[in-house]
């Protein structure tokens, strides 16, 4: 998400925000929000953003796999990644991942 923001923001700013939230089930999650003032994404492209090999600008470097990989990993971890369709001064992506509490173990206990 940050790499895409950097590629597509030649002027302006990029903001990364992280906050703890409660998901729909009432359990803790972490929300990562990347907001940029770059070129933005036309509404006609919103549905296909998270598909493999999707590049909105063929002149930009990359294989079109970044957001697909983010989506795949987020889903496997029980989270989600979305584009905020209401933000139109660039792009805003929101990654939400569940918090999994674990008890600390010593190296001896792990072996």
Beta strands, then each sheet from edge to edge (+ up, - down):
strand 1: 14-22
strand 2: 28-36
strand 3: 80-83
strand 4: 91-98
sheet 1: 1+ 2- 4+ 3-
end
